Each structure stands twice: as structure tokens, then as C-alpha cells.
Amino acid sequence: MANITRGFTGRRRAPDPAVPPGQYLTDDFPVLSAGPTPRVDPDEWRFSVRTEKGFTTTWTWSDLLALPQEEVHTDIHCVTRWSKLGTSWRGVSLDTIMAAVDSDFAYAMVHCYGGYTTNVPMADLLGGQAWIAHEFDGRALEPVHGGPARLLVPHLYFWKSAKWVRGLVMQKKDAPGFWEQNGYHRHGDPWREERYA
Amino acid sequence: MTSDWLPATITSVRPTASHAVVLTLDVPGWAGSLPGQHLDVRLTAEDGYRAERSYSLADSGSSTTIELAIDEIPDGEVSPYFVRDARPGDTVEVKGPLGGYFVWHDTDPSPVQLIAGGSGVVPLLSMARARAASSSAAPMRLLTSVRSPADALYRDEIAALAARGIDVDWIYTRSGPESWAGRVGRVDAAGLAASTLSPSVRPLVFVCGPTPFVEAVAGMLVDLGHPPLRVRTERFGGA
């Protein structure tokens, strides 16, 4: 076999079909952020969706908590190659959010406190695939992990699960967000190793 | 540009701190990199088992010889191979360069503050080397936090940066050198303010290190008045 690294044996784990190619398992919860952790007071927190029809729908923290809450048990996969299995979250489905929004556009730019953005097709945000998550492992989501609330889109690499989320802007066409302009893939499917542009 | 794994041959391995090594690798076809970028490394065992990890590059430029510095993670899977077993002639595969944000461009005239925790110094040293080798007049200052002198990667080269126009400051969290008259302990806001560029000169700040270090420092920088978007971070490990 080509490209053997002499002296490397590695630490075998039984192959786990839940782990995408090129990933390793961690029990830790590593952090990937481009800058300082924003401090967002839930009393000041807002989540808004702006559409092509000129409307912006806004939720406060108490609005969010008043919506139907879902428990999410899922695996997460970071483009920096760690995967964490069986994580537990609580939050509001994007289906619930978007039921209050009138838009025909197929893409969204996700905006965050701190100024960061990431692009996600609506096809990846609807249908029980994405949430506004505000609890992790039964506790309020810590700021370092995106609290008070982050997007959770666990079937894509975890940078798409934008921390400190503050809203969506509906878009007719897909356009790269912050990480996507800085070398990462437009879409980010871990099973297809859509890591880099 | 980053789609293919490239074969890489280790050409040298030397210790740089008590549990870290500097490696050079020859990578035919390497496209060159910018200061601060990283790459992915893939190792393949004899039975085909593979492990992949990301590492920062310690240098930049167009050479097809690249440099990495790897600190051994206790109970790690890949770093112990590099620190204990790797030797010249061994082959790995690499993909990169990666990352477009945690990057210093020598055309940017802004003052630059670099702040490293432990082995987080690697991409920052790449920036300092690039600054020292360029015609850039951008003021640059490097603050390095280490447990003790023996834990400092590239200690001699960092000390020599002062003669190359880059101000160097040290924080020792457990024990300082024999002649050390400064305090010993984790960085605090007063110490950070005293040993970094003032927000009044609007420096671009790069912070790299373990997550708790970066969280603490980045928070203090914002409290000191640095605009959050002027503070760029790279973290490793859990929170």
C-alpha cells in the first residue's frame, strides 16, 4: 500500500459507522471561533428573519422560549476533524420559525452577534434538520459554545451551526458567508467531505 | 487548490521544548502559504488505518520545504508519533495550505499584536518571521505565555526576534528563568495591558492557544478597548 508512515500505528478503535471519513472521535467539546466570544444578554437578544418581500419577523428571548421546544439527540462533526457522538440539545425547530415567515427564496444567510455569517440552503434548514438551540446537555448553552443561542444544523460540518445566532436574511441565490469566503466549502456535508473550497 | 493529498517526506526532526519537536518536510508540488495558515496531515499505518489532524505551519512563502512544530498531547494519537518516533525519511501526506482569516498580509501597514499560549506560538512565529524577512514597517509585538522556560517552543529564535524589529514579551505561568524579576502566574488584565500594543493604535491582534487561554485573553482585550473585529483567534482543545 502506498504512503505508509513508518512507525505510525495509531490507536485503533472499532470502526464506527457514525463517524464520517477523515474524522476522529472526541469526548471533549473543542471550540472553533474566529474572534472573541460575544457577550449577549438574553434580555437584549433578538432573532430576526428578513425576506424578499420587505418584511422582518423578530423574536425576543421570551418569544423563543414560548415556542414549542424540541429535544435533539445528534452527532456533531467539526471540519477541524473531531466528531462528538450522542450530544443533547434543546431548542426550536427552524420549521417552527419559518412557519411564521413568508418567503419563496431557497437560500439563507445566517447572521450572528460578533458579525459572522454562514450560508445555508433552506433545503438544509427545513424538514426537521435544524434548530435554534439554547440548551446543551440540559443546561443553558455557554457563551463559548454559542450561547445564549446558536443554530444547530448537525448534518453539516459544525461551522454551519453558527454560534450567537441573530437572524436569517433570505436570499434568491447561494452566496458565501464568512468561513466560506475564507477557504471553507459552500455546503459542508461531512459524509462527502465537503471541507474546503 | 486544496483538494489533493500531497506526499511529504520528513527531512529533519529536532526537539524545541520539553515535549515538542520542529519538523521540516519536503513537499513536491506544495503551492506555498501565507503567514498563519495551517494544513491537514494524514498518517497511514501498515494495515491501512489512517488518522488525520490539522497543524499550523511555522513558516510561509513559496518554498516546497515546510516547517511544523508539534507539541505532544498526552494520550494523543498522532502527536506522540511526531514527537517520539518520527525521523528523516518517514513519509506522511499533507493537504493545504488552509485558512484565509487567521492570516497576516505583509502589505497591511497596521500595527500587529501577537499573543500566544503554549504551542499556539507556531502560526504567530510564522507571522513574526514573515515580518522580519519583509520590507514591512508594521510595528509588531509578540507576547508569549508558557508554563516555564523549558516549555517554550522556539525559545532562542523568539528571543532573537527583538533584534529583528519585533518586540517580545514573556509570561511565565509556573516558573520563570533564574534571572526573572517579573511576576509568575496567569496573565491578567493589567499584565496584558502592560505588555501589548494599546488599543489606541488600533492593532490587528492575533491570539492563538488553548481554548481557556484564548477565551480569557480575547475577553480581556475587548474589555481593554480593542474592537472585537480587530481580534482574530485560533483555539485548540475543549472548553
Chai-1 contact restraints between the chains, C-beta under 6 A:
chainA,res_idxA,chainB,res_idxB,connection_type,confidence,min_distance_angstrom,max_distance_angstrom,comment,restraint_id
A,M1,B,G48,contact,1.0,0.0,6.0,A-B,restraint_1
A,N3,B,T44,contact,1.0,0.0,6.0,A-B,restraint_2
A,N3,B,E93,contact,1.0,0.0,6.0,A-B,restraint_3
A,I4,B,T44,contact,1.0,0.0,6.0,A-B,restraint_4
A,I4,B,E46,contact,1.0,0.0,6.0,A-B,restraint_5
A,T5,B,L43,contact,1.0,0.0,6.0,A-B,restraint_6
A,T5,B,T44,contact,1.0,0.0,6.0,A-B,restraint_7
A,T5,B,V92,contact,1.0,0.0,6.0,A-B,restraint_8
A,R6,B,D90,contact,1.0,0.0,6.0,A-B,restraint_9
A,G7,B,D85,contact,1.0,0.0,6.0,A-B,restraint_10
A,F8,B,L43,contact,1.0,0.0,6.0,A-B,restraint_11
A,F8,B,A45,contact,1.0,0.0,6.0,A-B,restraint_12
A,F8,B,Y81,contact,1.0,0.0,6.0,A-B,restraint_13
A,T9,B,A45,contact,1.0,0.0,6.0,A-B,restraint_14
A,G10,B,A45,contact,1.0,0.0,6.0,A-B,restraint_15
A,G10,B,Y49,contact,1.0,0.0,6.0,A-B,restraint_16
A,G10,B,A51,contact,1.0,0.0,6.0,A-B,restraint_17
A,G10,B,E77,contact,1.0,0.0,6.0,A-B,restraint_18
A,R11,B,E77,contact,1.0,0.0,6.0,A-B,restraint_19
A,G22,B,E52,contact,1.0,0.0,6.0,A-B,restraint_20
A,D28,B,G238,contact,1.0,0.0,6.0,A-B,restraint_21
A,F29,B,G238,contact,1.0,0.0,6.0,A-B,restraint_22
A,P30,B,G238,contact,1.0,0.0,6.0,A-B,restraint_23
A,V31,B,T211,contact,1.0,0.0,6.0,A-B,restraint_24
A,V31,B,R235,contact,1.0,0.0,6.0,A-B,restraint_25
A,V31,B,A239,contact,1.0,0.0,6.0,A-B,restraint_26
A,S33,B,T233,contact,1.0,0.0,6.0,A-B,restraint_27
A,A34,B,Y101,contact,1.0,0.0,6.0,A-B,restraint_28
A,G35,B,P228,contact,1.0,0.0,6.0,A-B,restraint_29
A,G35,B,V231,contact,1.0,0.0,6.0,A-B,restraint_30
A,G35,B,T233,contact,1.0,0.0,6.0,A-B,restraint_31
A,P36,B,A218,contact,1.0,0.0,6.0,A-B,restraint_32
A,P36,B,V222,contact,1.0,0.0,6.0,A-B,restraint_33
A,P36,B,P228,contact,1.0,0.0,6.0,A-B,restraint_34
A,P36,B,V231,contact,1.0,0.0,6.0,A-B,restraint_35
A,T80,B,S54,contact,1.0,0.0,6.0,A-B,restraint_36
A,R81,B,E52,contact,1.0,0.0,6.0,A-B,restraint_37
A,G115,B,L229,contact,1.0,0.0,6.0,A-B,restraint_38
A,V144,B,E215,contact,1.0,0.0,6.0,A-B,restraint_39
A,V144,B,A239,contact,1.0,0.0,6.0,A-B,restraint_40
A,N182,B,G100,contact,1.0,0.0,6.0,A-B,restraint_41
A,N182,B,Y101,contact,1.0,0.0,6.0,A-B,restraint_42
A,G183,B,L98,contact,1.0,0.0,6.0,A-B,restraint_43
A,G183,B,G99,contact,1.0,0.0,6.0,A-B,restraint_44
A,G183,B,G100,contact,1.0,0.0,6.0,A-B,restraint_45
A,Y196,B,T2,contact,1.0,0.0,6.0,A-B,restraint_46
